[in-house]
Amino acid sequence: MTSSTPEPSPTTPPDWPHCGHGATSDDPVGCRGIQVLRHTACLAHLEEPDRATYLAHLARQRLGADIDHRGTPFTDELLSELLTALTHPATGRLCFGQANFEQARFSGDAVFDGAEFEGDAWFKGAEIGGNAQFNKVKIDGDAQFEGVKFGGDAQFVGAQLGGAWFRRAEIGNEADFGGVKFNGDASFLRSKFSGGAWFGGAEFHGAIWFGGAEFRGDAVFLQAAFERAAAVGRLVCTGALDLSGAAFGAAVTIEAAAAAVHCRRTRWASTAALRLRHAVVDLSDAVLEHPVSVAARSRPFTADGAEMAELDLTGPRVRVVSLRGVDAAHLVLTDLDLTDCRFAGTIHLDQLRLEGRYTLAVAPSGVWRHGIRPVRWTPRRTLAEEHHWRATRSAGADGWTPPLEGEEVLEPAALAPVYRQLRKSFEDGKHEPGAADFYYGEMEMRRHADDIPLAERSLLTAYWAISGYGLRASRALVWLLTAMTATVLAMMLWGLPRYDPKPTITGTPTGTRSITITTVTPDPVNPNGPYRGRLSVERFEKSLRVVINSVIFRSSGQDLTTAGTYTEMASRLAEPVLLGLAALAIRSRVRR
């Protein structure tokens, strides 16, 4: 890399013999253009005969002539005359040897389309008032554009550059590097792009530097190839940093503060680390051959020891919106907002690693109206896809996030496997609360799936209503207490006899020395009288003993009416199940 050169002072003469035309007491330097060989003026201020002689000399050399016009002011006409002299009249080929336009001033457009530079092309510190057109140029040496100020567009479409140095360049409008082949190293350190920058189809065969670069628009690297790039950034982009279809051949670190980062169908053939700020990240169909990490950076990036201004970026957190088509076996996400992330279609989702402080979508909080009936959703982590599905239903959609226009809405049968794989990922990571939430989501999707038999869905509905799939201890305990209360009330009203039957003992002599004794216990008598009279403390105590014994699957030994006997049988079947579900839910809660 080359080092930066300080901006020359207007009162400091250049370090070459300069023209000095128009020098005054206020401007002792005058024209800074280098003197043409064997003359005392620059090309712009040569007398007309001398300029014609010089250009004719260049024309006779034809191809590969070395030129040096440092500091020279060029109008459109003067530049056209120079390029015409260097163009072969038969082939139309424009060719330079070494070309030095350092600190030159182009008042209009600088059009070098199709030019060939057999050596270096130096435009360091030049100012181009209009558009710079270097489309399909070929520079065998270094393309030195350090500190160049482009007043309009900078176009290098299809160019072939050796080393490319655009350090601290300022581009006033759009920059187009589409299809450029950077055969050597390329530096855009501290460059400023006032409009969008297009690098679609570009090939970077050497190292590349974007440290401190600013893009006031989109920076598009669509289908670009990074053969040996070890770093992209640290850069700031007010629009989208688009790496869709790009290919990285070596281990790379990408550091950017951007409004969005698109990595659709991006291919990483080696390890990669993405350290981002503010961005909305799309990783759809990205190809990860080695571990790739995406992490949010908490503090602004620095360049030259100072924090980089983040322009108009205000996003509070880095958000990932899609992992569809990604093989998550090599993916690590750290400190990211996954609220809107679409996980469906991710490969090996059960091997995804989530680290740091990450955020997932949650069920709506508070009480909502479902018709005239109030509804309260169970607090839990959810998928964005479940939000979209519930929001599109005709009923009970309040509080759920609707999908974007044109977004495919997946049915529960497609979401159940997604929840299952995420549950396994959380279980492998010993994250019990997350695993429990995704188990709940999986069961919810199974309960609503249309490919599940009605009998199984009915069983799942009962499982949900009674204990929240074995995860809601309060729900199971409420049902248990309700069942016990109902059983106690039934026993008091109908289950306990009017009075406890007393056995009757009778004896019948059967001989001189024997007697037959018979004990008869009468059947319990159903209670009668008003119901209020049956609700006594004594009957409550007896009913409570019956119910408690039923819960622990024991017989109370209490005489019961026929109705009471069947009530006890039902309670001995149902209430231990409810107690077991409550115990299971409490165990799950303790583990979480």
N, C-alpha and C positions, 0 to 999 in steps of 0.2 A: 504494500500500500504506500501511496505517496502522502506526504504530510501537507497540511493546508498552508496556503500562503496568505499573509495579511493583505487586506485591501490596500492598493497603492494610494498614497496621498496625492491630491491634485497638484500640490506644489512641489512634489518630489519627482525629479526627472526619472524616466525609465532607465534600466541598465543596458540599453542599446542606443546606438546613435540615432536620435530621433529627428523628425522633420522640424518641429518648432514653429510651424506655420501658424500665424495669428497670435503669437505671444504678445502679451501686454504686461503692464506693471501689476495688474490684478491677476493675470495668468502667465507667470514667467515661463512656464513649460511649453504652452501652446500645443500644437498637434503632437501626439505621442507616437505617431506612426514611424516605423523604422525606415530609414533612408534606403531607397533602391540603390543597388550596387552601382558605384561610380556616379552617384547623384547625391544631392543634398536635400532632396524632398522625398516624401513617401509617395506611394503609387497614386494616392488621391490628389496630391498637389503637384505632381509632375506636369511640366508643360506638355501640351498635347503632342508635339512631335516626339518628345522623349518617351512619353507613355506608349505611343504607337511603336516606337523602336523596341522598347522592352517587351511588349506583348508579341511582336513579331519574332523576337528572339525565343520566347517561350514556345511559340507555335512551331518553330523549326525543331525544337527538341521533341515535340509531340508527346510521347508517352513517358511518364515517370519523372517529370521535371520536379526538382526541389524548389519550393517557394518559401519565402519568409516575409510575412506581412503583419508582423506584430504591431499592435496598437493602431493599425490603419483604419480610418473610417470608410466604410463601404456603403455606397448607395446601390439600389437595384441595378442601375445601368453599369456601374463600375464592376460589380461582381459578375454580371453577365459577360462583360468584355473579357474579364480574366478567365472565366470558365470556358468561354468560346475559344480562347487561344490555346487552352489545354485539351480541347476535344479534337479527336481525329476526325477529319471531315468525311472520310469514307465509311468508317465503322461507327462513328458517333460515340466512341469510347472516351470517357473522361477519366484521366489517370494522373495521379500525383506520385511523386517520390515521398520525400519528407515534406509535410505541410505544417506551417506554423502560423496560426492566427491568434496567438495569445493576446488578450486584451483588445482585440479588434472590435470595432463598433459597426454593427449592421443596422442601418436605419430602417430597412424594410425586411423582406423575407430573406432567409439564407437557404437557398435551394441547391443542394448537392446530390440530388437523387441519382442513384446509379454510379456514383463516383467510386474509383478504386484508389486506395492509398497503399502504396507498396511499403511505406515506412510508417512512422507515427503521424497521427493527425492531432495537432495541438490547437485547442480552442480555449485554453485555460483563461478564466477571467473575462471572456468575451461577453458582449451584450448584443442580443438579437432583438430588435424592436418588433418584428413581425413573427411569422411562423418559421420554425427551423425544420427543413425537410431533408432528411438523410435516409430516405427510403432506399433499401436495397444497396446501400453503400457497402464496400468491402475494405476493411482496414486491417492490414496484416500486422501492424504494430499496435501500439497503444492508442486508444481513443480517449484523449485527455479533454474532458469537459468540466474540470473542477471549477467551481465558482461561477459557471456560466449563468447569465440571467436571460431566460427565454421569455420574451414579452408575450408571445402567443403560444401556439401548439408546438410540441416537440415530437417530431415524427421520425421513427427509426424502423419502420416496418420492413421485415425481411433482411435487415442488415446483418453483416458478419463482422464481429468486432474481436480484436485480440484482447488485450486488457482494456477494461472500460472503467473510466474514473469520472464519476459524476458527484463527487464529494461537494457538499454545500451548494449544489446547483439549485436554481430557483426557476420553476416552470410556471408561467403565468396562467396557463390554461390546461388543456388536455395533453397527456403524454401517451404516445403509442409506441410500445416496444414489441408489438405483436410479431411472433416468428423470429425474433432476433436470436442469433447464435453468439453467445458470449463464450468465445473459445479460451479465454483466460480468466483471470479474476475480475470481479466487478464490484465497484464500491459506489454506494448511494448514501454514504454516511452524511447525516445532517441535511440531506436534500429536502426541498420543500416543493410539493406538488399542489398547486392551487386548485386544480381540477382533478378529474379521475385519471388513473394510470392503468394502462392496458399492457399486460405482459403475456397475453394469451399465446400459447404455443412456443414461448421462448425456451431456449436451451441454455442452461448454466453449467458449463463444463468445469469451471474452477470454483474457487471460494467466492462467497458473496457477502457483502456487508450492507445492512440497512439500519445500522444503529443510529438512533436519533432522527430518522426520516419522518416527515409529516405528510400525510395525504388528506387533503380536504375534499374528499370524495371517495369513490371506490378504488381499491387496489386489486386488480383482477389478474390472477395467475392461472387462468383456465388452461388445463392440459399442459402446463409448463413442466419442464424436466430439470430437476436439480440433481446433477450427477455426484458432486462432491461437497455440496453446501453443508457446513456444520452448524450454521445459525442463520435464521431469518428474523431480523429485528435487532434491537428493540425499536419498534416503530409505533406511531400513532396514526389511526385512520378513522376519520369521522364517518365514513360509510362502511362498506363491507370489505373485509379482506377475504377474497374469494380464491381458494386453493382447490376448487373442484376439478377433478381429473388430473391434478398434478401428481408427479412421481418423484419420490425422494430415494436416492440410491444409497445414501450414507446416513449415519446417525446424525440427527439434527435437533436443534432446539429452536422453537418458534416462540417469540415473545412479542406480544402486541396488545395495545389498548385500542379496541375497535368497537364500533356499534354492532357488528356481526362478523362471524368467521364461518365461512362455508367450506366444508371439507367433503363434499359429496363425491364419491368414487375416487377420493384421494388415495394414493398407494404409498405406503411406507415399507420399503424393503429392509429397513434396519430399525433400531430403536428410535423413538422420538419423544420429545417432551414439549407440550404446549402449555405455556404460562401466559395467561390472559387476564385482561381487565375489561369489565363492562359488557363483554360480547354476548351475543346470542349465537350459540354454536350448533351447527347442523353437521352431523357425522354420517348421514345416510349413505349406505353402501360403501363406506370406506374400507380399504383392504389393509389389514394389519398383519404383517408377517412376523413381526417381533413386538415386544412390549411397547405400548404407547400410553403415555399418561397425559391427562388433561387436568390442569389445576388452575384455580383462581389465585391471583396475586393480590395481597391486601394493600400494598403501597404502590404509588406510582413508580414507573421505571425511571432510571437515571441515565443521563448521557453527559459525558465530560464532567462528571461529578455533581451535576445539578438535576433536580427532578424535571421530567419532561412535562410540558403543559399538555393537558388532555383535551384541549379545545372544547367542543360542545358535547363531550361524552358525559352522560349522567346516569347510565344504568347502574343500579345499586349492586348487582351481583352478576356473575357469569352464569348464563342460563344455557343448558343443553336442551334442545327441542326435539332431537331425533337420533336414535341409534339403529334405525331400521337397516337390516342387511349387514350390520357390522358383526364380525366374529369377536365377541366380548371376552374370549379366553385370554387375550393379550391386553385388555383395556383396564386402566385404573383411573377413576374419577375422584378428584379431591376438592372439597370445599365448593361444590357446585350447587346451583339451584336446578332441581330436576322436576319442578312442579308441572311444567308443560311438556316434559320429555315423553316421546312415543317409543315405548319399548317393544311393542309387537313387531315380530319379524327379525328380532335380534338373534344371532346364532350363539349358542353356548351361553345364554343369558345367566345360567346358574353359576357360571365362573366369573361373572363380573365382580370387580372389587370397588367398593365405595369407601372412601376414607375421609377423615376430617369432618367438617360441619357441612353436611349436605341437607337439602330440603326436598321433600317429596310432596306431591299433592295430598290434601287431606279432605275428608268428608266435610260437608257444610256443618257449621256449628249453629247452635241455637234451635229454636222451635219454628217449624215451617208449616204451612197449611197444605193439606192434601184433601182438597174439597173442603168439607166442613170439619174434617178430623185433623187435629194437630199432629205433626210428625216431628220426631227428633232422631237424627241420624247418629249411628254409633260412631264416636270419635275414633278415627284410625287413618293410617296412611293408605293412599289409594293410587291407582294409575290414572294418568290423564285420559287414557282411552275409556276408562269407566265413567269419568265425568262426561265425556262426549256422548256416550251411549245413554246415560240417565237423563242428560239434558234434552235429548231428542225424543224421549218418551212423552206421551200425552199427559201423564199424571205423575205427580211427585217429583217434578224436575227442578223445583225451586232450590237455588243455592248451588247447583251443579254448573260447571263451566261448559258452555256450548262449544262445538268444534268451529274451526275457521271455515269460511265458505269454500266449498269444494272438497273439504277434508273427508276421507272415507271414515265412516263410523262402523267399528267392529262390534259384532254381536258377542254375548256372554260366552258362547261355546268357543270362540277364538281367544277370549281373554283369560279363561281359566288356566290354560297351560302357561301363559305368561306369568300369572300370579304364582303358579307352582314353581317355576324356575327361579323367580326372585326369592321365594321363600327358602329354597334350598341354598341360594347364595348367602342369604342372611344367616341361615343355620350354620353353614360352614364357617362363617365369620364370627360365630358365637354372639350374634346380635339377636337375642331372644325377642325383644319387643317388636322389632321389624319383622321377624319371621312370623310372629303371632298375627300381626296385622295382615300380612300377605296370605296367611292361611285363611283368615276370615274372608279376605277378598276372593280367594279361590273358591271357598264354599258358597259365597254369594253368587258368583258367576255360574257355578254348577246348579244352584237352586233355580236360576233364571234361564238356564240353557234349554233350547228347544230340542236338543238331541238326547236328553236324559229322560228315561221312562217316567211316567206320571207317578207311579208308586214311589220311586226313589226321590223324586222332587218333593212329594208329600212328606216323606220321612225327613228330608233335609229341612223342610219348612218347620216341622215340629222341633227338630234339633235346634234350629235358629231361634224359634220362639221361646223355647224352654230355657236354654242356657247360652245362647249366642255362640253355638258351635263349640261348647265346652270352654269358652274363653271369658264369659261374663258371669262371674260368681254372684253378683248382685241379682241378676235375672233368675238364676237357678234358686237362690235362697228365697226370693220373693215367691216363686212358684211353690217351693217347699212349705213355706209358712202359710201360703194360701191354701194348699192342700191339707195341711194339718188343721188349720182353722175350720175349713169346711168339714173335715172328718169329725172334729170335736163337736161342732154344731149338729151334725147328723146323728152322732151318738147320743147327745143330750135329748134330741127331739124324738128319735125313733129307735136308736140302737140299744139303749139301756132299758131293761124291763121295769115295770111299775114298782116292783120290789124284788129283792133277791130271793129266788126260790129256796125254800128250806126243805131239806130231805126228811122224809117220813119213814120211821123204822117200825116195822111190824114183825111180831114173832108168832109162829104156829108150832104147838107141840107135835112132835112126830113119834113119840114113844115115851117110855117111862123115864128115860134119861137124856133125851135130845129135844132140841127145838130149832126150828128153821126161822132165821131172821132175814127179812127183806127190807132193803133201803130203796125208797122211791123218791126221785127228785122231780117235781112237777116242771112242766115246760114254762119258760119265762113268759110272763104276761105282758103283752104290748102296753105301753103307757097310754093313758087316756087323760081326758081333761084338757084344759086350755094350754096352748104352747107356752105361755108365760110362766105357768106353774112348773113346767119341766126344766126351766132354765135356773136351776138352783146351784148353789156352791157345791153341794155334795155330788150332784150328777156331773158337774164340770170336772171335779177332781177325778172321778172314776173315768170319764171320757178321756181326760188328758193322759192318764196312765195307759189306757188302751192305745192311744195314738203314738205315744213315745215308744212303747214296746213294738208297735208296728214298724216304726222308722228303722229300728235296729233289728228288725226281722225276728222278733220274739213274740210268743203268745202271752197275753196279759193274764189269762186264767179267769177273766171276768165273764160271768154269764151274760149272754147277749140275746136279743131278739133275732128273728130271722133276718130282718133288715140290717141289724147291727152286725151279724155274722158276715153277710156279704160286703158290707162297708169295710169291715176289718180286713177281709181278704183283698179288696181292691187297694186299700191303703198299704198293706204289706207288700204289694206288688209295685205300686207306683212311687211311694215315698222314699224307699231305699234307693231307687234309681235317681230321684231328684237330689238326694243327699250325695250320691256318688258324683253326679254332674257338678254339684257345687264344690265338692272336694277337688275334682279335676280342675275346675276353673281357678280355685284358690291356689293350687299347685302351680298352674301356668302363670298366675300373677306373681307369685313369689319368685319364680325363675326369671321373670322379666324385671 
